[in-house]
Amino acid sequence: MWPDTAIIRLFGTAVPIVQAPMAGEPDRAELTAAVSNAGGLGSAGVAYLQPDAIRERIHAIRALTQRPFGVNLFAPVTSDMSPAKIARARELLAPLRTAYGLDDMPAVTTMPDFEAQLAVVLEEKPAVLSFTFGCPTPEQIRRVRAAGIVAVGSATTVPEAQALEAAGVNAVVAQGTEAGAHRGSFLAPFDDGLIGLMALVPAMVDRMKIPVIAAGGIMDGRGIAAALMLGATGVQLGTAFLVSEESGASASWKNAILELDSDHTRVTPIYSGRPARGIQNTMMEILSPFAEELPGFPAMNSLTRAIRVAAAKGGDPDGQSLWAGQAAPLARAMPAGDLLRILSEETGRRLDEGFRG
Ligand SMILES: Cc1cc2nc3c(=O)[nH]c(=O)nc-3n(C[C@H](O)[C@H](O)[C@H](O)COP(=O)(O)O)c2cc1C
């Protein structure tokens, strides 16, 4: 039923379907393991975790599956986190904080040390390590591959994909503009990296020797078959798995996706300081006009965290970052393993049937 794609051979999975890493609440060991156990590649987005917590997460996944799974980190980024911008963000967030009953403004925190995170992954040796937000050094990628781990980069443009290939990754994720959550752009200005998957995948496939994994707006067998027809040899789905039973996304976030009947997603930097796609809500409407005045990632992420957590606890979608891709209205809520099996069947059927006019 399934063609023997380069990604199946590279990852050692039954089908070339990857559950996108989703750093933060959604990714839980149960989600990663459910997808891997059903024959896809489950992923653990551990970018926000300290090295010890990454190790714990990998052990928790290994307790639930013996199949291959992936771990994902953010390449280190630099951004404008000047005191003036931080002060302006505090000022703009004050009314929202009051509305959610929050007192002191939280400190601006930094990301965990990338080299220390990498060291744990190299010791634990998951089947796959993927990166987004940038291109690790060729030396870092060499160490990943020398540990027997498949290295995967994320690109939003052809030059980014070529830079990753030159640095030595085994495969690249083509992130179309449709994709939910953070943009992975790192060479082009973010606006130049907003390319539709239909244009991006064949452009990359034509210029790359390594396999391309398509990501962005893929929710069912139609989307998977289409991506394979464009030349991708694997697909990565985030929003589709975000609403699954094992996902740790809040109930109000899942409901916001499941109730969406047309595209109401926007790309905005207001939640974290880095452009990301999510469902429009009140917080986005209030802060978007001031986007240029806000500090970059991860300063804004720490400054908005308490609001987002309070909103999630209160079941209020208006103060959360409701990350979702443009095809969110196609989301189906069910256990992740069931979704993987359905996606797999739907794709096989589409490929067998071919085009019916
Ligand atoms: C909630 C959420 C969190 C995400 N977190 C990460 C992440 O930590 N690392 C990463 O490489 N990609 C992350 N992504 C992006 C996915 O890798 C992928 O590009 C995207 O989900 C594809 O679009 P789709 O959501 O329409 O399927 C995230 C996506 C979502 C929806």
The ligand as an ORCA input file, in Angstrom:
! r2SCAN-3c Opt
* xyz 0 1
  C       1.311     23.791     19.043
  C       2.472     23.663     18.112
  C       3.757     23.682     18.621
  C       4.852     23.529     17.767
  N       6.115     23.453     18.301
  C       7.153     23.140     17.483
  C       8.425     22.841     18.041
  O       8.635     22.849     19.247
  N       9.427     22.537     17.174
  C       9.235     22.482     15.806
  O      10.194     22.177     15.078
  N       8.044     22.754     15.276
  C       6.996     23.065     16.078
  N       5.762     23.292     15.532
  C       5.607     23.415     14.053
  C       5.501     22.072     13.381
  O       6.775     21.477     13.305
  C       4.957     22.165     11.950
  O       5.705     23.074     11.184
  C       3.494     22.567     11.878
  O       2.741     22.019     12.920
  C       2.908     22.115     10.553
  O       1.686     22.741     10.313
  P       0.266     22.175     10.840
  O       0.184     22.626     12.255
  O      -0.691     22.855      9.942
  O       0.298     20.698     10.703
  C       4.649     23.417     16.363
  C       3.338     23.393     15.861
  C       2.254     23.495     16.715
  C       0.867     23.462     16.137
*
